[in-house]
Amino acid sequence: PLFIEAGPSVDDADVETGPRVGVRGDEAALTAPWRFFVRGNPFVSR
């Protein structure tokens, strides 16, 4: 199960996007912003 809890607000400028590792398909699938994360978050793998 997935559990989502309310947290502190994040400024839009601090939200980054990136590709999803292992996604295959056409150019649209490869360049879509599949990952959303807060800039500087130490729990985001790169």
Phi, psi and omega in degrees: 000153178253132180239124179242127182243145177297144180220190180292154177291150179233131177296142179305325181294341181266359179266125179246161177234159178200170180285159177265129179293133176090001178283133178240158177142202182282181183302322180298319180291323183286333183255359180293145179282083184282333182248134175238131182207161179272126180306133177083001180292122183288351182264004179265125178277151179238000000 
